[in-house]
């Protein structure tokens, strides 16, 4: 049986897998980090954010998870509601 470290090394030895991993790390992880940091700074749970957004906790969990899986891109309106629920505002930049 492989350990997590061994499996990761084996998978990342494939150039296509490594390229996608690096793309996600470069492009998507900073957004996820910012979202999770905002919630941590607010001291709120997913359920509390959901209540302020007018939705349920699983919807907030899906929103946060969407950025990890890449299966769904949340709309700007959803991200604005998420930010507002924590007393923040969404700012999008091109650099």
N, C-alpha and C positions, 0 to 999 in steps of 0.2 A: 504494500500500500504506500502511495506517495504522500509525502507531507505537503502542506500548503506551499511552502517555500520551493520544494522540488517541482511541483506542478506549475507554479508560476514561472519558474526558470525555463521549464520545458515549453510552455506556451509562448513565452516571450522570445524564444529562439527562432520562431517562425517570423520572417520579416513582415508579412502582412498583418499578423496579430500585433507585433510590436508597433508598427506604424499606426494602427487604430488606437492602441493603448496610449501612445504618445499624443495623438490628436485629441483624444478625450481629456487627457491630463492637461493639455495646453489650452483647449478651447472651452470645455464644459466644467471642469472641476472648479475653476475660479468662481463661476456663477453659483454653483452649489455651495461652495465655502462661504460666499457672501450671504446667501439665503440662510444657511444654518447659523452663521455668526449673528445675523440680525435677530433671529429668534432667540438665540442664547442671550444676547445683550438685553432683549426685552424681558427676559425671565419668564417667558410664556411657554406653555405646553402647546402641542399641536391642537388639542381640544380647545384651548382658550383662543388661539388664533382663529380656528374654525368658527367658533361662536361669533367672534367679531366680524368675520367675513360673511356670516349668514349661511354657513355650510356645516358639514360634519367633519370630524377628525380624520376619517379615512381619506377624504378629499385632499386635506392638507398633506397627509402622508404620501398620497399619489403625486401631488405637486412636487414635493421635495424629492421623491424617488424618481420622478420623470427625468430629472437632470442627470441622474446616475445611469439610468437605463437607455436614455435617448429614444425611447419608444414614443414619447409624446412631448411636444414643445408647448409649454404653457403660453397662453396669449399675454400680450402686454397688459390688457385689462385685468387678467387674473393676478399677474405679478403686482399690479398697482393696488389691488384689493389686499393682497398679502402684506405688502409694505404698510399700507394705511392701517391695517389691523394692529400693527405694532408701533404705530405712531411715527412711521418713517415714510419716505417717498421714494419712488423708483426713479432712477437716473440711468439712462442708457447712453453709452459713449462709443464713438468710433475712434480708435487710436492707431 
